[in-house]
Structures are given as structure tokens and as C-alpha cells.
């Protein structure tokens, strides 16, 4: 969990604006997007490995309603859970982020490389999970 808080901190420091709440909101949205990519990756691999199409079970024939239903069932709960986690552990999260500010520049570069590798691997696995039904 500490690594995900560090990813949150790096996004927050990347989107530093005049208002600190803007950087928190942007970082919150991006961390939620990472979780969405992970869930879609898992669904793609489950579809490939077990030959079960979980997404078509909740789909509707109408394209607009289909997107609306998928958004509510897959995306909105992630942000709700993240928000509840943040509200319950706000003091711990803020103190951990303050500790991240005291890191040295070498440590920041090394951890920044891990963040880039993590994000790149997440996106590559997502695209591989989308292509895996065609490959296997």
C-alpha cells in the first residue's frame, strides 16, 4: 500500500497548482484510473484463461446504456472505495506523504524509475489482455 501512496504522491507533485486541492483531485483521479486498468486487465485474462466473458453478462444491446451500465458497475465503485479509504486513513496518508517529501534526490530518482516501470507494465499488460483472446 505504501508504494501506491508513493504513486499518489508523485501524481500529486506532478499536478501541483496554486490550490493544493487541485493536485489532490488530479492524483485521486489518476490512481483510480490505474485501478480501472488493473480490473480490466484481470477481466481480460479471466476471459482468456477460463473462457468466460464476464463483461458481456452485464452488457445491454443499446450502446449508450451499455456504456452507462459499465461505468456504474465497474468504475464508480472504485472511486467510492478509494474515497472511503482516504476518509478513514486521512491522517496516516498525509503523514506518509509528508515523509515522502524528505527523500533525497537519488532516492527520488530511483523510486521514480519504479513508478514509471509500474505504470508502463500496467499499460502493457492491459493491452496484452485485450489481445490475448485473439492470440490464444
Secondary structure, 3 states (H helix, E strand, C coil): CHHHHHHHHHHHHHCCCCCHHHHHHHHHHHHHHHHHHHHHHHHHHHHHHHCCCCCCCCCCCCHHHHHHHHHHHHHHHHHHHHHHHHHHCHHHHHHHHHHHHCCCHHHHHHHHHHHHHHHHHHHHHHHHHHHHHHHC
